[in-house]
C-alpha cells in the first residue's frame, strides 16, 4: 500500500528553510516520493494551524520512513530544525 508523508510547518527562518527545501526535494524523489501539495491554500478545521502544509505520496510506508532516515534527508533536515516548527507523519493509504 502507498503512504502519504504529511508535514505541517511554520517557517521561522526563510533562508535556512530554503536550503532544507533545496535538499529535501531530491532526497524525497530518490525514494519514490511525489509531491501532491506544497504550501497551497488550505482551511484549518481543527487543531493548531501551520501556514505551510506538504503532502507527498510514497510507494510504501517503509519507503517513506527510509527516506526520512536516509543520510540525504537527514542532511536536509539539519537546515530545517532551527528554521521551523513542524509536525511530520506518515500514513498508509489504500490504493
OpenMM code with the backbone's topology and positions (N, CA, C; nanometers):
from openmm import Vec3, app, unit

residues = "UNK UNK UNK UNK UNK UNK UNK UNK UNK UNK UNK UNK UNK UNK UNK UNK UNK UNK UNK UNK UNK UNK UNK UNK UNK UNK UNK UNK UNK UNK UNK UNK UNK UNK UNK UNK UNK UNK UNK UNK UNK UNK UNK UNK UNK UNK UNK UNK UNK UNK UNK UNK UNK UNK UNK UNK UNK UNK UNK UNK UNK UNK UNK UNK UNK UNK UNK UNK UNK UNK UNK UNK UNK UNK UNK UNK UNK UNK UNK UNK UNK UNK UNK UNK UNK UNK UNK UNK UNK UNK UNK UNK UNK UNK UNK".split()
positions = [
    Vec3(0.0837, -0.1183, 0.0000),
    Vec3(0.0000, 0.0000, 0.0000),
    Vec3(0.0884, 0.1248, 0.0000),
    Vec3(0.0400, 0.2282, -0.0650),
    Vec3(0.1097, 0.3563, -0.0681),
    Vec3(0.1001, 0.4247, 0.0675),
    Vec3(0.1760, 0.5318, 0.0820),
    Vec3(0.1730, 0.6089, 0.2060),
    Vec3(0.1841, 0.7571, 0.1736),
    Vec3(0.1234, 0.8366, 0.2596),
    Vec3(0.1340, 0.9817, 0.2486),
    Vec3(0.2234, 1.0335, 0.3596),
    Vec3(0.3145, 1.1203, 0.3229),
    Vec3(0.4021, 1.1930, 0.4140),
    Vec3(0.3352, 1.3282, 0.4291),
    Vec3(0.2931, 1.3627, 0.5495),
    Vec3(0.2168, 1.4847, 0.5733),
    Vec3(0.2929, 1.5708, 0.6734),
    Vec3(0.3272, 1.6921, 0.6304),
    Vec3(0.4002, 1.7850, 0.7160),
    Vec3(0.3196, 1.9129, 0.7331),
    Vec3(0.3160, 1.9617, 0.8560),
    Vec3(0.2544, 2.0900, 0.8895),
    Vec3(0.3667, 2.1765, 0.9449),
    Vec3(0.3908, 2.2932, 0.8832),
    Vec3(0.5132, 2.3682, 0.9111),
    Vec3(0.4862, 2.5171, 0.9321),
    Vec3(0.5546, 2.5728, 1.0308),
    Vec3(0.5673, 2.7175, 1.0456),
    Vec3(0.7153, 2.7484, 1.0257),
    Vec3(0.7469, 2.8225, 0.9220),
    Vec3(0.8858, 2.8579, 0.8921),
    Vec3(0.9240, 2.9791, 0.9764),
    Vec3(1.0382, 2.9701, 1.0458),
    Vec3(1.0863, 3.0799, 1.1290),
    Vec3(1.2133, 3.1441, 1.0724),
    Vec3(1.2789, 3.0786, 0.9778),
    Vec3(1.3985, 3.1322, 0.9118),
    Vec3(1.3906, 3.0928, 0.7647),
    Vec3(1.3467, 3.1858, 0.6809),
    Vec3(1.3228, 3.1580, 0.5384),
    Vec3(1.4484, 3.1094, 0.4661),
    Vec3(1.5635, 3.1704, 0.4925),
    Vec3(1.6864, 3.1327, 0.4219),
    Vec3(1.7284, 2.9894, 0.4535),
    Vec3(1.7327, 2.9560, 0.5812),
    Vec3(1.7718, 2.8205, 0.6207),
    Vec3(1.6698, 2.7185, 0.5717),
    Vec3(1.5415, 2.7532, 0.5795),
    Vec3(1.4393, 2.6594, 0.5344),
    Vec3(1.4462, 2.6411, 0.3833),
    Vec3(1.4845, 2.7453, 0.3132),
    Vec3(1.5047, 2.7327, 0.1685),
    Vec3(1.6125, 2.6311, 0.1350),
    Vec3(1.7179, 2.6289, 0.2152),
    Vec3(1.8238, 2.5288, 0.1956),
    Vec3(1.7693, 2.3891, 0.2227),
    Vec3(1.6871, 2.3751, 0.3264),
    Vec3(1.6214, 2.2468, 0.3535),
    Vec3(1.5417, 2.2017, 0.2318),
    Vec3(1.4577, 2.2907, 0.1793),
    Vec3(1.3712, 2.2554, 0.0662),
    Vec3(1.4533, 2.2149, -0.0560),
    Vec3(1.5627, 2.2850, -0.0784),
    Vec3(1.6501, 2.2548, -0.1930),
    Vec3(1.7058, 2.1127, -0.1839),
    Vec3(1.7413, 2.0702, -0.0635),
    Vec3(1.7997, 1.9368, -0.0436),
    Vec3(1.6944, 1.8286, -0.0238),
    Vec3(1.5816, 1.8632, 0.0369),
    Vec3(1.4798, 1.7628, 0.0690),
    Vec3(1.4115, 1.7091, -0.0563),
    Vec3(1.3835, 1.7948, -0.1521),
    Vec3(1.3138, 1.7513, -0.2740),
    Vec3(1.3815, 1.6340, -0.3427),
    Vec3(1.5115, 1.6443, -0.3729),
    Vec3(1.5800, 1.5302, -0.4349),
    Vec3(1.5837, 1.4059, -0.3474),
    Vec3(1.5990, 1.4232, -0.2157),
    Vec3(1.6010, 1.3071, -0.1253),
    Vec3(1.4671, 1.2352, -0.1287),
    Vec3(1.3600, 1.3121, -0.1315),
    Vec3(1.2255, 1.2536, -0.1382),
    Vec3(1.2051, 1.1827, -0.2712),
    Vec3(1.2445, 1.2463, -0.3806),
    Vec3(1.2305, 1.1850, -0.5141),
    Vec3(1.3118, 1.0562, -0.5254),
    Vec3(1.4293, 1.0533, -0.4638),
    Vec3(1.5141, 0.9330, -0.4680),
    Vec3(1.4478, 0.8126, -0.4035),
    Vec3(1.3488, 0.8351, -0.3195),
    Vec3(1.2767, 0.7258, -0.2532),
    Vec3(1.1376, 0.7062, -0.3117),
    Vec3(1.1173, 0.7585, -0.4314),
    Vec3(0.9895, 0.7387, -0.4986),
    Vec3(0.8804, 0.8340, -0.4557),
    Vec3(0.9148, 0.9354, -0.3768),
    Vec3(0.8154, 1.0315, -0.3302),
    Vec3(0.7782, 1.1312, -0.4382),
    Vec3(0.6505, 1.1631, -0.4456),
    Vec3(0.5990, 1.2624, -0.5398),
    Vec3(0.5123, 1.3600, -0.4621),
    Vec3(0.5404, 1.4880, -0.4785),
    Vec3(0.4638, 1.5894, -0.4072),
    Vec3(0.3228, 1.6009, -0.4630),
    Vec3(0.2254, 1.6034, -0.3741),
    Vec3(0.0857, 1.6249, -0.4097),
    Vec3(0.0415, 1.7658, -0.3722),
    Vec3(0.0997, 1.8200, -0.2664),
    Vec3(0.0670, 1.9554, -0.2211),
    Vec3(0.1892, 2.0133, -0.1522),
    Vec3(0.2172, 2.1408, -0.1821),
    Vec3(0.3283, 2.2112, -0.1168),
    Vec3(0.2880, 2.3563, -0.0961),
    Vec3(0.2413, 2.3862, 0.0228),
    Vec3(0.2146, 2.5243, 0.0585),
    Vec3(0.0945, 2.5881, -0.0097),
    Vec3(0.0027, 2.5101, -0.0619),
    Vec3(-0.1156, 2.5659, -0.1277),
    Vec3(-0.2201, 2.6155, -0.0289),
    Vec3(-0.3279, 2.6615, -0.0834),
    Vec3(-0.4392, 2.7077, 0.0004),
    Vec3(-0.4920, 2.5943, 0.0872),
    Vec3(-0.5417, 2.6306, 0.2058),
    Vec3(-0.5988, 2.5301, 0.2946),
    Vec3(-0.7005, 2.5964, 0.3869),
    Vec3(-0.7814, 2.5146, 0.4482),
    Vec3(-0.8754, 2.5598, 0.5503),
    Vec3(-0.8475, 2.4760, 0.6744),
    Vec3(-0.8107, 2.5400, 0.7839),
    Vec3(-0.7849, 2.4698, 0.9098),
    Vec3(-0.9183, 2.4502, 0.9804),
    Vec3(-0.9579, 2.3275, 1.0006),
    Vec3(-1.0849, 2.2993, 1.0663),
    Vec3(-1.0687, 2.2677, 1.2145),
    Vec3(-0.9581, 2.2065, 1.2513),
    Vec3(-0.9313, 2.1728, 1.3914),
    Vec3(-0.7812, 2.1767, 1.4146),
    Vec3(-0.7430, 2.1884, 1.5401),
    Vec3(-0.6029, 2.1787, 1.5778),
    Vec3(-0.5227, 2.3042, 1.5485),
    Vec3(-0.3924, 2.2918, 1.5697),
    Vec3(-0.3005, 2.4041, 1.5523),
    Vec3(-0.2792, 2.4337, 1.4039),
    Vec3(-0.2980, 2.5574, 1.3682),
    Vec3(-0.2778, 2.5979, 1.2286),
    Vec3(-0.1302, 2.6220, 1.2012),
    Vec3(-0.0831, 2.5691, 1.0917),
    Vec3(0.0517, 2.5929, 1.0413),
    Vec3(0.0350, 2.6486, 0.9002),
    Vec3(0.1065, 2.7546, 0.8644),
    Vec3(0.0848, 2.8176, 0.7341),
    Vec3(0.1341, 2.7371, 0.6142),
    Vec3(0.2202, 2.6387, 0.6355),
    Vec3(0.2706, 2.5595, 0.5230),
    Vec3(0.2367, 2.4136, 0.5482),
    Vec3(0.1756, 2.3514, 0.4497),
    Vec3(0.1371, 2.2103, 0.4586),
    Vec3(0.1878, 2.1390, 0.3348),
    Vec3(0.2501, 2.0243, 0.3555),
    Vec3(0.3110, 1.9494, 0.2457),
    Vec3(0.2620, 1.8057, 0.2520),
    Vec3(0.2244, 1.7529, 0.1353),
    Vec3(0.1833, 1.6124, 0.1245),
    Vec3(0.2610, 1.5510, 0.0094),
    Vec3(0.3262, 1.4393, 0.0369),
    Vec3(0.3969, 1.3636, -0.0670),
    Vec3(0.3504, 1.2188, -0.0599),
    Vec3(0.3387, 1.1581, -0.1752),
    Vec3(0.2988, 1.0168, -0.1823),
    Vec3(0.4233, 0.9322, -0.2071),
    Vec3(0.4345, 0.8236, -0.1309),
    Vec3(0.5450, 0.7286, -0.1452),
    Vec3(0.4887, 0.5917, -0.1828),
    Vec3(0.5708, 0.5066, -0.2436),
    Vec3(0.5242, 0.3725, -0.2802),
    Vec3(0.4799, 0.2885, -0.1605),
    Vec3(0.5379, 0.3151, -0.0428),
    Vec3(0.5020, 0.2384, 0.0768),
    Vec3(0.5388, 0.3191, 0.2011),
    Vec3(0.4820, 0.2792, 0.3131),
    Vec3(0.5164, 0.3401, 0.4408),
    Vec3(0.6646, 0.3194, 0.4697),
    Vec3(0.7130, 0.2003, 0.4410),
    Vec3(0.8537, 0.1690, 0.4668),
    Vec3(0.9469, 0.2584, 0.3856),
    Vec3(0.9102, 0.2852, 0.2610),
    Vec3(0.9946, 0.3708, 0.1760),
    Vec3(0.9943, 0.5142, 0.2275),
    Vec3(0.8804, 0.5621, 0.2772),
    Vec3(0.8736, 0.6974, 0.3337),
    Vec3(0.9616, 0.7076, 0.4582),
    Vec3(0.9567, 0.6072, 0.5435),
    Vec3(1.0392, 0.6081, 0.6646),
    Vec3(1.1872, 0.5955, 0.6280),
    Vec3(1.2178, 0.5126, 0.5273),
    Vec3(1.3566, 0.5004, 0.4810),
    Vec3(1.4069, 0.6341, 0.4281),
    Vec3(1.3216, 0.7069, 0.3600),
    Vec3(1.3580, 0.8397, 0.3122),
    Vec3(1.3932, 0.9295, 0.4298),
    Vec3(1.3068, 0.9341, 0.5283),
    Vec3(1.3299, 1.0190, 0.6458),
    Vec3(1.4639, 0.9862, 0.7114),
    Vec3(1.4957, 0.8591, 0.7207),
    Vec3(1.6181, 0.8154, 0.7878),
    Vec3(1.7417, 0.8189, 0.6995),
    Vec3(1.7259, 0.8484, 0.5719),
    Vec3(1.8387, 0.8478, 0.4795),
    Vec3(1.9366, 0.9609, 0.5100),
    Vec3(2.0642, 0.9398, 0.4810),
    Vec3(2.1631, 1.0463, 0.5017),
    Vec3(2.1287, 1.1748, 0.4256),
    Vec3(2.0765, 1.1623, 0.3048),
    Vec3(2.0434, 1.2812, 0.2255),
    Vec3(1.9327, 1.3625, 0.2911),
    Vec3(1.8272, 1.2947, 0.3398),
    Vec3(1.7194, 1.3693, 0.4035),
    Vec3(1.7631, 1.4248, 0.5390),
    Vec3(1.8410, 1.3503, 0.6129),
    Vec3(1.8891, 1.3990, 0.7415),
    Vec3(1.9762, 1.5235, 0.7241),
    Vec3(2.0538, 1.5289, 0.6165),
    Vec3(2.1315, 1.6488, 0.5858),
    Vec3(2.0367, 1.7657, 0.5604),
    Vec3(1.9326, 1.7435, 0.4816),
    Vec3(1.8332, 1.8480, 0.4565),
    Vec3(1.7685, 1.8909, 0.5876),
    Vec3(1.7304, 1.7955, 0.6685),
    Vec3(1.6613, 1.8224, 0.7937),
    Vec3(1.7454, 1.9067, 0.8896),
    Vec3(1.8766, 1.8938, 0.8816),
    Vec3(1.9635, 1.9724, 0.9693),
    Vec3(1.9434, 2.1225, 0.9463),
    Vec3(1.8986, 2.1617, 0.8273),
    Vec3(1.8723, 2.3028, 0.7971),
    Vec3(1.7341, 2.3460, 0.8460),
    Vec3(1.6424, 2.2528, 0.8604),
    Vec3(1.5051, 2.2859, 0.8997),
    Vec3(1.4857, 2.2898, 1.0500),
    Vec3(1.5661, 2.2179, 1.1242),
    Vec3(1.5416, 2.2023, 1.2684),
    Vec3(1.5357, 2.3345, 1.3432),
    Vec3(1.6255, 2.4266, 1.3162),
    Vec3(1.6240, 2.5558, 1.3843),
    Vec3(1.5563, 2.6635, 1.3000),
    Vec3(1.4981, 2.6239, 1.1885),
    Vec3(1.4365, 2.7190, 1.0967),
    Vec3(1.2859, 2.7019, 1.0860),
    Vec3(1.2310, 2.6105, 1.1676),
    Vec3(1.0873, 2.5838, 1.1565),
    Vec3(1.0359, 2.5125, 1.2804),
    Vec3(0.9053, 2.5200, 1.2949),
    Vec3(0.8324, 2.4363, 1.3895),
    Vec3(0.7463, 2.3471, 1.3032),
    Vec3(0.7486, 2.2163, 1.3265),
    Vec3(0.6791, 2.1277, 1.2344),
    Vec3(0.6348, 1.9981, 1.2989),
    Vec3(0.5346, 1.9419, 1.2384),
    Vec3(0.4913, 1.8067, 1.2700),
    Vec3(0.4991, 1.7289, 1.1393),
    Vec3(0.5395, 1.6035, 1.1483),
    Vec3(0.5510, 1.5189, 1.0297),
    Vec3(0.4988, 1.3812, 1.0645),
    Vec3(0.4164, 1.3271, 0.9776),
    Vec3(0.3659, 1.1914, 0.9964),
    Vec3(0.3631, 1.1204, 0.8626),
    Vec3(0.3616, 0.9894, 0.8682),
    Vec3(0.3434, 0.9065, 0.7501),
    Vec3(0.2199, 0.8208, 0.7748),
    Vec3(0.1293, 0.8214, 0.6783),
    Vec3(0.0031, 0.7482, 0.6913),
    Vec3(-0.0109, 0.6531, 0.5732),
    Vec3(-0.0315, 0.5268, 0.6023),
    Vec3(-0.0541, 0.4286, 0.4971),
    Vec3(-0.1951, 0.4482, 0.4403),
    Vec3(-0.2073, 0.4385, 0.3081),
    Vec3(-0.3379, 0.4574, 0.2436),
    Vec3(-0.3699, 0.3376, 0.1556),
    Vec3(-0.4961, 0.3171, 0.1344),
    Vec3(-0.5412, 0.2109, 0.0451),
    Vec3(-0.5303, 0.2619, -0.0982),
    Vec3(-0.4746, 0.1799, -0.1834),
    Vec3(-0.4620, 0.2173, -0.3248),
    Vec3(-0.5862, 0.1810, -0.4021),
] * unit.nanometer
topology = app.Topology()
chain = topology.addChain("A")
for resn in residues:
    res = topology.addResidue(resn, chain)
    for name in ("N", "CA", "C"):
        topology.addAtom(name, app.Element.getBySymbol(name[0]), res)
